[in-house]
Amino acid sequence: MPIIHLLRLCAVLSLLASVAFAGSAQAMPTPASKPNIIFVLIDDMGYGDLSCYGGRPGLTVHIDSLASEGIRFSQFYVGAPICSPSRTAFMTGQNPARWRITSFLAARAENERRGMDQWLDVKAPSLARTLQQAGYATGHFGKWHMGGQRDVGEAPLITEYGFDESLTNFEGLGDRILPLLDAFDGVPSKKYSLGSDNLGRGKIEWMDRSKVTGAFVQRTVDFVQRAEKEGKPFYVNLWPDDVHSPFFPPKALRGGASKEELYLSVTKAMDEQFAQLFDYVRNSPSLRTNTIILVASDNGPEPGAGSAGPFRGAKGMLYEGGIREPLIVWGPGFMEKSNLGMLNETTVISALDFFPSIARLAGVDAAGLSFDGEDISAALLGKNKKKRAKPLFWSRPPDRPGINGEVWPDLATRNGNWKLLLMRDGSNAQLFDLAKDPGETQNMAAKHPNIVQRMSEPLLAWWQSLPEGRLAGSQGRNDQSPLTKRSNP
């Protein structure tokens, strides 16, 4: 492609990608007070793991019950196929690569080697901060993983991003719970902290791994009760580190010892622990009518553990199994009764849409901020089945070039029903019609070269506009580049 053409595309793409949020564009019918919002983000859970998404029957009865009173979405995408950038997309409404968060944050030297920042810049847009400034009580309970892990002890505290309170694990700073791993085999429990116990900056409590999610749930309930007492609307993240490995379910639920069996036991235990929060909200007349609960996962499943359902790929990959996740939205006070239990198979939603959409639902003016996502708040509540206006773009984690001789695509885009995957030099095009081939089994690139060309130009222009794209362009793509070496989480 001529360089001048590429530069023009970059300029046009930049204008399209940053859409200012207009607070008055669409009136949303809501109860008189600001809605409370609870965001449950599960770790490393696949599309096909929840029973209500085709998983093992009876495995996730409490999440399934919530879904039966809300809306499920079958075309929801995370911002990246691995934890830290995925969480950054939810938090900022912007592509995580803008903030040099392109894979999981690890030790200082490892982050530097991969061309990453050590933590999410506190200057980045923050959904929590925006809601906090609008009078919301804000809390984060669970995994963070946007700074403050391994040997990076000077990262900002979670509360510096707009949270009134926080309690996290070994992937963040501030008060935290660190796990004790017990296989119930007669061997004493082992501490598992990945260096977090040496960082200070918060109280540390050691707890049996199988009880940690329950502790985060209890802290969430306590937070909700205090906000209720103070008469404040609340926004709270409940982000457990379940169902990420290592898998240590409670003794009562341990079945077999295989990786998959342990994973399923942890999933069931997590669902049972969520019940305390779900039941509390549903049984409160005021909360039931004025609270929205969102349940999602941060990326695809770890191979050999969870299930991506009908989709190809897993965690770390740009195939559907790595980036397409369940999304459940519960809010009976905001939804028509006829829509409860509905499955929306039409609306393509991105994690990038959460910030502008939740701001709209909360009636908060986010003017002056720019987002890579869209306001799909009406679709979240079943008011419409809006089709998105802009394409979606992804880049794979720089330390995930492939395994076992398989080379994974570097870049991906979805526009309408078409999805294109490419290498960074534009080679090895894979084109799929997701309406007819959601499993990505039939590469249509050779049959539709015009579609490949039409989709590849903005995708490559987007990539070149990012910090990692500019770095790759300056040094070339080779196996010794920090953008291609593989790391282990």
DABELJO-V772420 format. One record per residue. RES is the residue in one small letter. SS is DSSP state (hx for helix, st for strand, lp for the rest). PSI is psi in whole degrees, -180 to 180 (999 if undefined). OMEGA is omega in degrees with one decimal (NA if undefined). Layout:
# DABELJO-V772420
res,ss,psi,omega
RES,SS,PSI,OMEGA
RES,SS,PSI,OMEGA
This chain:
# DABELJO-V772420
res,ss,psi,omega
m,lp,132,177.9
p,lp,141,-174.8
i,hx,-36,-179.0
i,hx,-34,177.0
h,hx,-40,179.5
l,hx,-42,-179.7
l,hx,-39,177.5
r,hx,-41,178.2
l,hx,-42,178.5
c,hx,-44,-177.7
a,hx,-45,179.3
v,hx,-43,-178.5
l,hx,-40,179.7
s,hx,-40,179.2
l,hx,-39,-178.5
l,hx,-33,-171.9
a,hx,-24,-176.5
s,lp,90,-176.7
v,st,119,179.4
a,st,141,-177.0
f,lp,120,179.6
a,lp,111,-170.9
g,lp,-20,-174.9
s,lp,10,-172.1
a,lp,-27,-172.9
q,lp,123,179.2
a,lp,131,179.7
m,lp,120,176.9
p,lp,120,-178.2
t,lp,164,171.5
p,lp,171,-172.6
a,lp,-37,-176.8
s,lp,165,178.7
k,lp,139,-179.0
p,lp,144,169.3
n,st,146,-176.2
i,st,127,176.3
i,st,124,-178.3
f,st,111,178.8
v,st,116,-179.4
l,st,109,-178.8
i,st,150,-173.1
d,lp,123,173.6
d,lp,32,177.9
m,lp,133,-178.1
g,lp,165,179.8
y,lp,-36,-173.7
g,lp,20,-176.5
d,lp,-36,178.1
l,lp,141,179.5
s,hx,-38,-177.7
c,hx,-2,172.9
y,hx,25,176.1
g,lp,7,178.8
g,lp,-174,-177.2
r,lp,128,-179.1
p,lp,137,176.6
g,lp,2,-176.9
l,lp,-39,-173.8
t,lp,63,-171.5
v,hx,-33,-176.4
h,hx,-40,173.9
i,hx,-40,179.0
d,hx,-41,179.6
s,hx,-40,176.3
l,hx,-43,-179.5
a,hx,-34,-179.2
s,hx,-18,177.9
e,lp,10,-178.4
g,st,-146,-178.8
i,st,133,172.6
r,st,147,177.7
f,st,133,-176.9
s,st,-3,-179.2
q,st,55,178.2
f,st,133,-178.2
y,st,138,172.3
v,lp,170,-176.3
g,lp,-13,-179.5
a,lp,155,-177.5
p,lp,22,178.5
i,lp,161,-160.0
c,hx,-62,-170.2
s,hx,-50,178.2
p,hx,-33,177.5
s,hx,-44,180.0
r,hx,-36,177.8
t,hx,-38,178.4
a,hx,-46,177.0
f,hx,-44,-171.4
m,hx,-38,-170.7
t,hx,-22,-172.9
g,lp,11,-178.9
q,lp,156,178.1
n,lp,129,-174.9
p,hx,-26,179.5
a,hx,-22,174.2
r,hx,-33,-175.3
w,hx,17,177.2
r,lp,35,172.3
i,lp,99,-171.9
t,lp,-11,175.2
s,lp,-172,-179.2
f,lp,138,176.5
l,lp,134,-176.5
a,lp,-143,178.7
a,lp,160,-173.9
r,hx,-52,-176.9
a,hx,-37,179.9
e,hx,-40,177.2
n,hx,-44,179.7
e,hx,-42,-178.1
r,hx,-32,-178.9
r,lp,8,177.1
g,lp,29,-176.5
m,lp,154,169.5
d,lp,165,-178.1
q,lp,-22,178.8
w,lp,166,176.0
l,lp,126,179.6
d,lp,131,179.8
v,lp,-13,176.5
k,lp,-10,178.9
a,lp,151,173.8
p,lp,143,-179.6
s,lp,120,177.2
l,hx,-43,-179.0
a,hx,-44,-178.8
r,hx,-42,179.4
t,hx,-43,179.0
l,hx,-38,178.0
q,hx,-44,-179.9
q,hx,-19,178.3
a,lp,9,175.4
g,lp,5,178.2
y,lp,142,163.7
a,st,135,-173.3
t,st,135,179.5
g,st,148,175.3
h,st,121,-178.1
f,st,109,-179.1
g,st,-160,-176.3
k,lp,141,178.1
w,lp,-73,175.4
h,lp,36,169.4
m,lp,26,176.6
g,lp,140,176.7
g,lp,43,-177.2
q,lp,166,177.3
r,lp,-109,-179.4
d,lp,17,-177.8
v,lp,82,-173.5
g,lp,-6,-178.4
e,lp,11,178.0
a,lp,158,176.7
p,lp,148,171.9
l,lp,156,179.7
i,hx,-35,-179.0
t,hx,-17,179.0
e,hx,-8,178.6
y,hx,8,175.8
g,lp,16,177.4
f,lp,133,176.7
d,lp,-36,-177.5
e,st,155,173.8
s,st,153,169.6
l,st,124,-172.2
t,st,-169,177.2
n,lp,-150,-176.0
f,lp,4,179.1
e,lp,29,178.5
g,lp,173,-178.4
l,lp,164,-171.7
g,lp,-169,177.2
d,lp,138,-177.0
r,st,158,175.5
i,st,127,179.2
l,st,141,-170.1
p,st,147,167.4
l,st,125,-176.1
l,st,119,-178.2
d,lp,116,178.4
a,lp,3,179.6
f,lp,42,-179.8
d,lp,18,-179.4
g,lp,-10,178.2
v,lp,135,-179.7
p,lp,150,178.6
s,lp,148,179.7
k,st,137,174.9
k,st,140,-178.7
y,st,103,-173.8
s,lp,-16,-177.0
l,lp,35,175.8
g,lp,-6,-175.8
s,hx,-31,-178.5
d,hx,-8,177.5
n,hx,-3,-172.7
l,lp,-20,-177.4
g,lp,-150,176.1
r,lp,51,177.0
g,lp,156,177.3
k,lp,142,179.9
i,st,130,174.4
e,st,130,176.1
w,st,138,-175.0
m,st,147,175.3
d,st,132,-173.8
r,hx,-36,-175.9
s,hx,-11,-178.4
k,hx,-5,-173.2
v,hx,-45,179.2
t,hx,-40,177.4
g,hx,-36,177.9
a,hx,-40,176.8
f,hx,-39,177.8
v,hx,-45,-179.9
q,hx,-42,179.1
r,hx,-35,177.0
t,hx,-45,178.4
v,hx,-43,178.3
d,hx,-43,179.8
f,hx,-45,179.2
v,hx,-43,-179.8
q,hx,-40,178.8
r,hx,-41,178.7
a,hx,-40,176.8
e,hx,-46,-178.0
k,hx,-36,-179.1
e,hx,-5,178.9
g,lp,30,-178.0
k,lp,141,169.8
p,lp,155,-176.6
f,st,150,169.0
y,st,128,-177.9
v,st,135,170.8
n,st,125,166.7
l,st,99,-173.0
w,st,81,-179.1
p,lp,158,173.1
d,lp,1,164.0
d,lp,141,11.0
v,lp,42,177.6
h,lp,146,174.0
s,lp,160,0.5
p,lp,152,-172.6
f,lp,114,179.8
f,lp,80,179.9
p,lp,164,176.3
p,lp,155,-175.6
k,hx,-39,-176.1
a,hx,-23,-177.2
l,hx,1,-179.4
r,lp,123,175.8
g,lp,-110,176.1
g,lp,177,-176.1
a,lp,4,179.0
s,lp,162,179.9
k,hx,-46,-178.7
e,hx,-42,-178.6
e,hx,-41,177.2
l,hx,-40,178.6
y,hx,-47,-179.4
l,hx,-37,177.8
s,hx,-41,177.2
v,hx,-40,179.4
t,hx,-44,179.1
k,hx,-43,179.3
a,hx,-43,178.1
m,hx,-46,180.0
d,hx,-42,179.4
e,hx,-35,179.5
q,hx,-32,176.4
f,hx,-26,-173.1
a,hx,-35,-179.0
q,hx,-45,179.6
l,hx,-48,-177.9
f,hx,-45,-178.5
d,hx,-38,-179.8
y,hx,-46,-178.5
v,hx,-44,-176.1
r,hx,-31,-176.6
n,lp,-3,176.5
s,lp,117,-178.3
p,hx,-40,-178.0
s,hx,-40,-179.2
l,hx,-39,-176.8
r,hx,-36,-176.3
t,hx,-9,-175.6
n,hx,29,179.8
t,st,139,174.7
i,st,128,176.6
i,st,129,175.2
l,st,133,179.3
v,st,126,-179.3
a,st,-178,174.7
s,st,154,-173.8
d,lp,-23,178.3
n,lp,179,-177.8
g,lp,173,-173.9
p,lp,155,171.9
e,lp,131,-180.0
p,lp,135,179.4
g,lp,-5,-179.3
a,lp,-83,-178.5
g,lp,-177,-175.9
s,lp,135,173.0
a,lp,11,178.8
g,lp,-128,-176.7
p,lp,3,-170.1
f,lp,154,177.7
r,lp,141,172.9
g,lp,-180,-176.6
a,lp,-167,179.6
k,lp,136,178.1
g,lp,-13,-175.7
m,lp,153,177.8
l,lp,-1,169.2
y,lp,164,-172.2
e,hx,-37,-177.6
g,hx,-19,179.0
g,hx,-22,-172.2
i,hx,-10,-179.2
r,st,124,-169.4
e,st,164,173.0
p,st,150,169.2
l,st,123,177.4
i,st,132,175.7
v,st,123,-179.9
w,st,132,177.8
g,lp,69,-175.0
p,hx,-29,179.9
g,hx,-11,-176.5
f,hx,-2,-173.2
m,lp,149,172.7
e,lp,140,-178.6
k,hx,-33,-178.3
s,hx,-17,-179.2
n,hx,-10,-177.3
l,lp,130,-176.2
g,lp,4,-176.5
m,st,151,170.6
l,st,117,176.5
n,st,110,180.0
e,lp,7,-172.8
t,lp,-48,-171.1
t,lp,121,174.8
v,lp,118,-174.4
i,st,144,176.8
s,st,153,171.4
a,lp,-28,178.1
l,lp,-19,-179.3
d,hx,-15,-172.7
f,hx,-48,-176.6
f,hx,-58,-178.9
p,hx,-32,-177.6
s,hx,-43,179.1
i,hx,-38,175.7
a,hx,-42,177.8
r,hx,-46,-180.0
l,hx,-34,-178.9
a,lp,-5,-178.0
g,lp,30,-175.9
v,lp,135,179.0
d,lp,113,177.9
a,lp,25,178.9
a,lp,142,-178.6
g,lp,-19,175.4
l,lp,150,175.9
s,st,145,-175.7
f,st,150,171.1
d,lp,-9,178.0
g,lp,-173,-177.3
e,lp,159,173.1
d,lp,108,177.6
i,lp,30,-175.5
s,hx,-39,-179.6
a,hx,-39,178.3
a,hx,-37,179.7
l,hx,-32,-178.5
l,lp,8,177.0
g,lp,16,179.9
k,lp,-28,176.3
n,lp,178,174.7
k,lp,57,-174.1
k,lp,138,172.1
k,lp,139,-174.0
r,lp,151,-175.3
a,lp,-28,-172.1
k,lp,153,174.2
p,lp,162,174.1
l,st,147,-179.9
f,st,146,175.3
w,st,151,166.7
s,st,143,-177.8
r,lp,157,174.5
p,lp,137,-174.5
p,lp,-20,-179.7
d,lp,21,179.3
r,lp,64,-179.5
p,lp,-16,-178.4
g,lp,170,178.8
i,lp,157,175.3
n,lp,39,177.6
g,lp,-7,178.3
e,lp,127,178.7
v,lp,121,-178.3
w,lp,146,177.8
p,lp,147,-179.8
d,lp,-35,-170.4
l,st,155,176.7
a,st,152,173.9
t,st,148,171.9
r,st,132,176.8
n,st,113,-172.8
g,lp,-133,178.8
n,lp,-6,-177.2
w,st,139,174.0
k,st,133,-179.4
l,st,135,173.7
l,st,140,-176.3
l,st,163,162.2
m,lp,166,-175.1
r,lp,-22,177.7
d,lp,8,178.3
g,lp,2,-176.8
s,lp,174,174.8
n,lp,50,-179.4
a,lp,135,172.9
q,st,119,-176.4
l,st,129,-177.8
f,st,140,171.7
d,st,100,-172.8
l,lp,-22,177.1
a,lp,-35,-178.7
k,lp,-23,-172.1
d,lp,66,-178.2
p,lp,-21,178.6
g,lp,0,177.4
e,lp,56,-178.5
t,lp,-20,-174.4
q,lp,103,179.6
n,lp,117,-176.2
m,lp,11,-174.5
a,lp,-43,-177.7
a,lp,-29,-178.8
k,lp,-21,-175.3
h,lp,64,-178.6
p,hx,-30,179.7
n,hx,-38,177.3
i,hx,-41,177.0
v,hx,-47,-179.7
q,hx,-45,-177.2
r,hx,-34,-178.7
m,hx,-30,-175.9
s,hx,-34,-177.3
e,hx,-52,177.6
p,hx,-31,178.1
l,hx,-48,180.0
l,hx,-36,177.0
a,hx,-42,176.4
w,hx,-46,-179.5
w,hx,-44,-178.9
q,hx,-22,-178.7
s,hx,-13,-176.6
l,lp,156,177.8
p,hx,-44,-179.0
e,hx,-31,176.8
g,hx,-41,177.8
r,hx,-38,177.7
l,hx,-45,-180.0
a,hx,-38,179.6
g,hx,-31,-178.2
s,hx,-25,-175.4
q,hx,-10,-177.9
g,lp,154,-179.9
r,lp,116,177.2
n,lp,166,-172.2
d,lp,-11,177.4
q,lp,-2,-178.6
s,lp,147,174.2
p,lp,-12,179.2
l,lp,-6,-176.2
t,lp,-12,178.4
k,lp,144,-177.7
r,lp,140,175.3
s,lp,164,176.6
n,lp,131,-179.6
p,lp,999,NA
